[in-house]
Amino acid sequence: LMVFGLYVLLRRRWVPPFLKYAVTAADLLLISTVLVLGGEPHSTLPALYFLVIVAAGLRLSLPLVYATTLGAMACYAVYLGYVRWGLELSDSQRLARPQQIVFLLALGGAGLLVGQSVRQVRRILMRQVTVIDQREEASA
């Protein structure tokens, strides 16, 4: 249903500024839903949060990268809460606390690295635009 709604918006060439945030939030929500429905605390599916963070960088929007990073961290924390209180598993069946903290820190680090990449690409593009402008002025 969400994909169909996105298709209709893009087909009509109506791309409001909030759309990138809504699509990214939907991606995070879908991943979290799959994790909760799977009910497996040792699943490798939380690695999908990294893909959403990296995909946010492709839009070259620094606020989107930061919002995605914080959203992924929040979704993972909610999933951990569900594993703890929703599934009521024993301590031996859940992930160890250090693993949970390292994964959250890795999500934050990935967001910072993607943010640095976005800054660097924007800086390079601005240099190229300046060089092209200078060449056009010199030839005129």
C-alpha positions as CSV (number, residue, x, y, z in Angstrom):
1,L,0.0,0.0,0.0
2,M,2.8,2.4,0.9
3,V,4.6,1.5,-2.4
4,F,1.5,2.2,-4.4
5,G,1.0,5.5,-2.7
6,L,4.6,6.5,-3.5
7,Y,4.2,5.3,-7.1
8,V,1.1,7.6,-7.5
9,L,3.0,10.6,-6.0
10,L,6.0,10.1,-8.2
11,R,3.9,9.4,-11.3
12,R,2.1,12.7,-10.9
13,R,5.5,14.3,-10.4
14,W,4.5,15.7,-7.0
15,V,7.5,15.4,-4.7
16,P,6.9,17.4,-1.5
17,P,9.9,18.1,0.7
18,F,8.7,15.8,3.5
19,L,8.5,12.8,1.1
20,K,12.1,11.6,1.6
21,Y,11.5,11.6,5.4
22,A,8.2,9.7,5.1
23,V,9.7,7.1,2.8
24,T,12.7,6.6,5.1
25,A,10.4,6.3,8.2
26,A,8.3,3.8,6.3
27,D,11.5,1.7,5.6
28,L,12.5,1.8,9.2
29,L,9.0,0.8,10.3
30,L,8.9,-2.1,7.8
31,I,12.2,-3.4,9.1
32,S,11.1,-3.1,12.7
33,T,7.8,-4.9,11.8
34,V,9.7,-7.8,10.3
35,L,12.0,-8.0,13.3
36,V,9.0,-8.1,15.7
37,L,7.1,-10.6,13.7
38,G,10.2,-12.8,13.4
39,G,10.6,-12.8,17.2
40,E,14.2,-14.1,17.0
41,P,16.5,-12.1,19.2
42,H,19.6,-13.5,17.4
43,S,18.5,-12.6,13.9
44,T,20.8,-10.9,11.5
45,L,18.0,-8.7,10.1
46,P,18.9,-5.6,12.2
47,A,21.8,-5.2,9.8
48,L,19.1,-3.8,7.4
49,Y,19.1,-0.6,9.4
50,F,22.6,0.0,8.0
51,L,21.3,-0.2,4.5
52,V,18.6,2.4,5.2
53,I,21.3,4.8,6.7
54,V,23.5,4.3,3.6
55,A,20.5,4.8,1.3
56,A,19.7,8.1,3.0
57,G,23.2,9.4,2.0
58,L,22.4,8.9,-1.7
59,R,20.0,11.8,-1.5
60,L,22.8,14.1,-0.4
61,S,20.7,15.5,2.4
62,L,22.6,15.8,5.7
63,P,19.4,16.3,7.8
64,L,17.9,13.2,6.3
65,V,21.1,11.2,7.2
66,Y,20.9,12.4,10.8
67,A,17.2,11.7,11.1
68,T,17.6,8.3,9.6
69,T,20.4,7.4,12.0
70,L,18.5,8.5,15.0
71,G,15.4,6.8,13.7
72,A,17.3,3.5,13.2
73,M,18.7,3.7,16.7
74,A,15.3,4.4,18.1
75,C,13.7,1.5,16.2
76,Y,16.4,-0.9,17.3
77,A,16.0,0.3,20.9
78,V,12.2,-0.4,20.6
79,Y,12.9,-3.8,19.2
80,L,15.2,-4.6,22.1
81,G,12.5,-3.5,24.5
82,Y,10.1,-5.8,22.7
83,V,12.5,-8.7,23.1
84,R,13.0,-7.9,26.7
85,W,9.4,-7.2,27.8
86,G,7.2,-8.5,25.0
87,L,8.7,-11.9,24.4
88,E,9.8,-12.3,28.1
89,L,12.8,-14.4,27.2
90,S,15.3,-15.4,29.8
91,D,18.7,-13.6,30.0
92,S,20.5,-16.5,28.2
93,Q,18.1,-16.3,25.2
94,R,18.5,-12.5,24.6
95,L,21.5,-10.7,23.2
96,A,24.0,-9.6,25.8
97,R,24.0,-6.0,26.8
98,P,27.4,-5.3,25.4
99,Q,26.3,-6.6,22.0
100,Q,23.3,-4.3,22.1
101,I,25.3,-1.3,23.0
102,V,28.0,-2.0,20.3
103,F,25.3,-2.4,17.7
104,L,23.7,1.0,18.7
105,L,27.1,2.6,18.6
106,A,27.8,1.1,15.2
107,L,24.5,2.6,13.9
108,G,25.6,6.0,15.2
109,G,29.1,5.6,13.7
110,A,27.6,4.6,10.3
111,G,25.4,7.7,10.4
112,L,28.4,9.9,11.1
113,L,30.5,8.3,8.3
114,V,27.6,8.7,5.8
115,G,27.2,12.3,6.9
116,Q,30.9,12.9,6.3
117,S,30.6,11.4,2.8
118,V,27.6,13.7,2.0
119,R,29.6,16.7,3.2
120,Q,32.6,15.7,1.1
121,V,30.5,15.1,-2.1
122,R,28.8,18.5,-1.7
123,R,32.1,20.2,-1.2
124,I,33.5,18.6,-4.4
125,L,30.4,19.5,-6.3
126,M,30.6,23.1,-5.2
127,R,34.3,23.2,-6.3
128,Q,33.3,21.9,-9.7
129,V,30.5,24.5,-10.1
130,T,33.0,27.2,-9.2
131,V,35.5,26.0,-11.7
132,I,32.9,25.8,-14.4
133,D,31.6,29.3,-13.6
134,Q,35.2,30.7,-13.8
135,R,35.7,29.1,-17.2
136,E,32.5,30.6,-18.5
137,E,33.4,34.0,-17.2
138,A,36.9,33.8,-18.8
139,S,35.5,32.7,-22.2
140,A,32.9,35.5,-22.2
